[in-house]
Amino acid sequence: MASSRMISQAAAESSENIEEEICLRRGSPRDIPWIMQRLLSEKMNPIVVDVSNFIVAETGIRQQVGCGQIRPIGDGAHELASLYVSTERRMKGIGQSIVKKMLEDHDDKEAGEIFLLTLSRTSPFYLPFGFQILENPSSAPAIMQAEFAIGTNVANIFANDNLVVMKRSKPSK
């Protein structure tokens, strides 16, 4: 996959804003330690990490600043997971660019629905991408139901928030 480029607004040391080029590319083995550290630090599930499913955002000097993956979960369904952007780079469009790229790549080659687990407070981020909250998580694939059951306790304890399951059907062309 050729890398895609985007421009991110990043605050300079001074009070001025500078534009910084961010490259989106397919994950590679060199990204595994960085991805694992970020997943663990954000209390995300680090168990199913296949770096080939990841899109990584990096600066022009090859510093990773974000990542995300869409992974198969069986029966033609997929999960959008592991979305992370470095704290100092948040609110600059990098997460949106990662999700958009992952969904474009997925829609070009795959059919089927995409599910995700997220905190209730972060669910509005995914609405513009066509995701909707499932009122009944038991209608999700079995693996998502299990992750939801386990993750609900983690979300309540560590994030003081509720976990939600969201679903996106493949858009018609």
Secondary structure as UniProt FT lines:
FT   STRAND          4..11
FT   STRAND          17..26
FT   HELIX           29..31
FT   HELIX           32..41
FT   TURN            42..43
FT   HELIX           51..53
FT   STRAND          54..59
FT   TURN            60..61
FT   STRAND          64..74
FT   TURN            75..76
FT   STRAND          77..85
FT   HELIX           87..89
FT   TURN            90..91
FT   HELIX           94..109
FT   STRAND          114..119
FT   HELIX           120..129
FT   STRAND          132..133
FT   HELIX           137..139
FT   HELIX           142..154
FT   HELIX           155..159
FT   STRAND          163..168
//
